[in-house]
Amino acid sequence: MAGYGAAGKAQVQAMVARLLHLPEVPRPPDAADALALAICHLSAGRFRAAAGVGGGFSSPPPAPGLARAIAAASEKEHR
């Protein structure tokens, strides 16, 4: 039921990995939920900025940098 707020944990993990260009899904699943929330927040800020509504970000950090940070954290966790 993705698209209606009823996506399963596996669906959220897969979409976050795809959006952030991660080599594997974020684990634990709650980490993927937190990242999905951050992605939504950044997207909403960009939309507000484009619409000329207050509260938007003028230049949010690029997702690839975030993906590198997440990958480095995941690598540390696997050691």
N, C-alpha and C positions, 0 to 999 in steps of 0.2 A: 504494500500500500504506500509506496513512496510518493511524495508529492502532497500528502495530506497530514503530515505530522505523525504518521504511523509506521515509518520505516523501521525495519528490524535492525538490530545491532550490526549484523553482517553487511546490510545495505549501506548503512552510514559509514562503516569502516571502508568499504570499497569506494564509495564516492569521495571521501576525504582523501584517500590514497591517490585517486585519479586527479582530483583538483590540485593537489599539492605535488604531483609528480613523484610520489614516494615509491620506492622499489617494493615495499610490502605494506600491508594494512597496519595502521597504528594499533598497538596493544598496550594496555588492556582496552576493551571496548569503550570504557568510560573516557579514555583519552581521546578517542575518535569523536565522542559526543562533544567534548570540550573544544576540540578543533573545529568541529562543524559550527558550533556556536560562534566562535571567533570569525570564521569565514562569513557567516550570515551578518555579523556585526559590521565587518569591513565592507561587505557588499551593500548593506543598507546605507552606510556612510557615503559611499561613492554615489549611490542613487540620489541621496539628499543633496550632495554637492552639485551633481549634474542638473538637478531640478531647481537649484538656487534656493533650497530650503536650508535654514541654519542647522548646525550640528554635523555637517559632513566633513570628511577628511579631504584635504586638498591633494595630498600625495601619500597614500598609504604604502606601507612597505611591500615590496614585491613578494609574491608567493614563493618563487624559487628559493629566496633566502630563508624563508620560514621552513621550507621543505628541507634545506640543508641542515638547519638547526635541529629539526625533528629527527632527521636521519642520524645525526651525531649523538643525540640523546638516546635513541633506540640502540645504537651500536654500543654505547656505554652500558646500557641495561643488559645486553646479551653477553657481556664479558663476565 
